[in-house]
Amino acid sequence: MSVRIGVIGCGVMGADHARLLCGKTPGAELVAVHDPDPARAAAAAAFGRDVRSHPIAIDLIKDHGVDAVLVASPDPTHAPLTIACIEAGKPVLCEKPLAASLEECREVMKAEIAGKRRLAQVGFMRRFDPGYLAMKRELRSGRIGDPLFFHCVHRNAVAPDYIDSDLVIANSSVHEIDIARFLLEEEFKAVTVVSARRSRKAANRQPQFLILESSNGIVVTVEAFLDAQYGYDVQAELVGEEGAISLAPSPPVSSRLAHRAGFDVAQDWRARFADAYRDQLREWVAAIETGRSVGSSAWDGYAASATAAAALQARASGAKTPVALEERPAFYAS
Ligand SMILES: NC(=O)c1ccc[n+]([C@@H]2O[C@H](COP(=O)([O-])OP(=O)(O)OC[C@H]3O[C@@H](n4cnc5c(N)ncnc54)[C@H](O)[C@@H]3O)[C@@H](O)[C@H]2O)c1
């Protein structure tokens, strides 16, 4: 029997998840959607057959015909909806970040611990990207030696106006924070942030540069620039004592055309991380079928947001700032 899934929030991400759930995710069936904008709900529902459109999000969560929920609505809705899913005993894949505040991250963990079941996964899809996974395998093989630096570049072509300098860190750089934690298997102890001058293409935010120090002294740098115009460009290089590994350009082909040799740059994240979004859903559904949990847990969501919160303080103060992580609950030990 398939896992019957409801999608809450049918904008750019929700619609893309709905599309992937219909045809690209074995064992999944899109059965319900919710979006305050009926046209968006209808467009997402149209990917499936006989998909119910719930005018109220909680009704979708309580729908007895829904086994699991994907939350792709705006950040402030993530924690309340994720907690409602946990209280209904339903697995939930919540887009990143886990919550809009650390207090809400803690409430999600509290709800999961009270229910004694790992039900929440955070949509840090880079953990399923073939490039980062190959990087992790190389690191584990020992061929590049122990890591010293992890350099990350995160450039969007354009971004919505509501993304201010704080959200460049709290909404975008959390991806780098999570993937660095995943690769290095360490937490961060301190962060420094330097803001570049405003691009003339974006009046309401500055590009940010983060320097994160891990508990074992590995330095992670992140350039976060959301108005790069030329495309969506994510780069990463891991430098070890004996060698370095970089993500290859995606797609992994190059062209020679009109006196130029090079490769195409994706317009946005859906094309660049198409494999990662597809595999994230496949593994989420397979894990539900077998009662396991995969991907970023609520603890990972909290740790990424707590590190981002320290980065926001560092940006405001201009000083190197300690990352204050709570002790990891035993519930999230593995
Ligand atoms: N994993 C990634 O790479 C990635 C990429 C982009 C966005 N995101 C995350 O996905 C989420 C959605 O981003 P998006 O780019 O699709 O935004 P969007 O604005 O395109 O879509 C959001 C949708 O949510 C709906 N909505 C608004 N209020 C709602 C509510 N209270 N309840 C339910 N739905 C509501 C809106 O009508 C809209 O259709 C954000 O949290 C964002 O951080 C993740």
The ligand as a Gaussian input file, in Angstrom:
#p B3LYP/6-31G(d) Opt

LIG

0 1
 N       14.996000      23.291000       0.648000
 C       15.200000      24.299000      -0.162000
 O       16.150000      24.310000      -0.931000
 C       14.236000      25.451000      -0.199000
 C       14.230000      26.329000      -1.288000
 C       13.314000      27.373000      -1.278000
 C       12.441000      27.527000      -0.220000
 N       12.495000      26.665000       0.823000
 C       11.570000      26.813000       1.959000
 O       10.284000      26.405000       1.546000
 C        9.285000      27.203000       2.163000
 C        8.383000      27.775000       1.078000
 O        9.176000      28.563000       0.215000
 P        8.685000      28.905000      -1.274000
 O        9.856000      29.454000      -1.970000
 O        7.935000      27.772000      -1.863000
 O        7.659000      30.099000      -0.945000
 P        6.362000      30.528000      -1.782000
 O        6.025000      31.901000      -1.294000
 O        6.561000      30.299000      -3.227000
 O        5.253000      29.506000      -1.274000
 C        4.682000      29.535000      -0.001000
 C        3.227000      29.082000      -0.134000
 O        2.663000      28.994000       1.179000
 C        1.362000      29.539000       1.142000
 N        1.008000      30.002000       2.480000
 C        1.076000      31.258000       3.004000
 N        0.663000      31.247000       4.275000
 C        0.328000      29.975000       4.581000
 C       -0.173000      29.331000       5.727000
 N       -0.388000      30.017000       6.861000
 N       -0.410000      27.998000       5.691000
 C       -0.169000      27.284000       4.566000
 N        0.306000      27.849000       3.434000
 C        0.550000      29.174000       3.433000
 C        1.420000      30.653000       0.115000
 O        0.134000      30.961000      -0.416000
 C        2.368000      30.046000      -0.934000
 O        1.668000      29.360000      -1.943000
 C       10.020000      28.273000       2.984000
 O       10.002000      27.897000       4.329000
 C       11.443000      28.247000       2.445000
 O       12.420000      28.512000       3.437000
 C       13.356000      25.618000       0.840000

